[in-house]
Amino acid sequence: MNGKRSQNKLIGSWGECRACRYLEDEGYTLIARNFRSRYGEIDIIACRAPWIVFAEVKTRKSGAFGYPAEAVTPEKQRRFRLTAEFFLLKNRMYGSLQPRMDVIEIMIADGSAWLRHDENAF
């Protein structure tokens, strides 16, 4: 893995950890991280009744290419939904919860970071 890719992976991993802490602080229970299916991956799955939340985390160091959530394209959303459906089929105990697709944006700049939680983003 080249240096830039490795750095991006570290930033993404840090962002996911930060998003998990945020969700726990907000009263969510974490169910899974980096859940994969043949359709794609979901960064975080968490619940807080009446919701089961499927969260995509986008972390950026610069706004040069737009806000992090702008990277969640319609195709990414389609694959994300399919992966969420697959999770629910495999884990029927969560069937009574209402599914919700969230995006958590984290922007790192000047030694600080801000987080924006977009509930029911798509």
C-alpha positions in Angstrom: 0.0 0.0 0.0 1.4 3.4 -0.9 1.9 6.2 1.6 -1.1 8.3 0.5 -3.4 5.3 0.5 -2.1 4.2 3.9 -2.6 7.7 5.4 -6.1 7.8 4.0 -6.8 4.4 5.6 -5.5 5.7 9.0 -7.7 8.9 8.7 -10.7 6.8 7.8 -10.1 4.4 10.7 -9.7 7.3 13.1 -12.9 8.8 11.9 -14.8 5.6 12.4 -13.6 5.3 15.9 -14.6 8.9 16.6 -18.0 8.3 15.1 -18.5 5.2 17.3 -17.6 7.3 20.4 -20.1 9.9 19.4 -22.9 7.4 18.8 -22.2 5.8 22.2 -22.3 9.2 23.9 -25.7 9.8 22.2 -27.1 6.6 23.7 -26.7 4.2 20.8 -25.5 0.6 21.2 -22.9 -0.5 18.7 -23.8 -3.7 16.9 -21.2 -4.1 14.2 -18.3 -2.3 12.4 -17.2 -2.8 8.9 -20.0 -5.2 8.0 -19.4 -6.6 4.6 -21.6 -8.3 2.0 -21.1 -9.0 -1.7 -22.8 -5.6 -2.3 -20.6 -3.5 -0.2 -19.7 -2.4 3.3 -21.4 -0.5 6.1 -19.0 1.3 8.5 -21.2 1.2 11.6 -24.4 -0.5 12.6 -25.9 0.7 15.9 -29.3 0.8 17.6 -31.3 3.1 19.8 -34.9 2.2 19.9 -36.9 2.5 17.7 -34.0 2.7 15.2 -31.4 0.4 13.8 -28.9 2.8 12.2 -26.7 1.9 9.3 -24.0 4.7 9.2 -21.6 5.6 6.5 -18.6 7.6 7.9 -16.7 10.0 5.7 -13.6 11.7 7.1 -11.6 14.3 5.3 -8.7 16.6 6.0 -9.6 19.1 3.4 -12.7 20.5 1.8 -10.9 20.9 -1.5 -13.1 18.1 -3.0 -16.3 19.2 -1.3 -17.9 18.0 2.0 -17.4 14.4 3.0 -21.0 13.4 2.6 -20.9 14.4 -1.1 -18.8 11.2 -1.7 -21.9 9.1 -0.9 -23.1 8.8 -4.5 -26.4 7.3 -5.6 -24.6 4.1 -6.5 -23.0 3.9 -3.1 -26.4 4.5 -1.6 -27.9 1.6 -3.6 -25.2 -0.8 -2.5 -25.4 0.4 1.0 -29.2 -0.3 1.1 -28.6 -3.8 -0.3 -26.0 -4.5 2.4 -28.4 -3.2 5.1 -31.1 -5.5 3.8 -28.7 -8.4 3.8 -27.7 -7.7 7.4 -31.4 -7.6 8.5 -32.1 -10.9 6.7 -29.1 -12.5 8.5 -30.0 -10.9 11.9 -33.8 -11.2 12.2 -33.6 -10.2 15.9 -33.4 -6.6 14.8 -36.5 -6.8 12.7 -38.7 -4.9 15.1 -36.4 -1.8 14.8 -37.0 0.8 12.1 -34.0 0.9 9.7 -32.4 4.3 9.1 -29.5 5.3 6.8 -27.2 7.9 8.3 -24.1 9.7 7.2 -21.5 10.9 9.7 -19.1 13.5 8.3 -15.9 14.4 10.1 -13.7 17.2 8.9 -10.2 17.6 10.3 -8.6 21.0 10.0 -6.0 23.1 11.9 -5.6 20.5 14.6 -9.3 20.2 15.4 -12.2 18.2 14.0 -15.9 18.7 13.7 -18.5 16.0 13.3 -21.9 16.3 11.6 -24.5 13.5 12.0 -27.0 13.5 9.1 -29.8 11.3 10.3 -32.0 9.6 7.6 -29.6 10.9 5.0 -30.9 8.8 2.2 
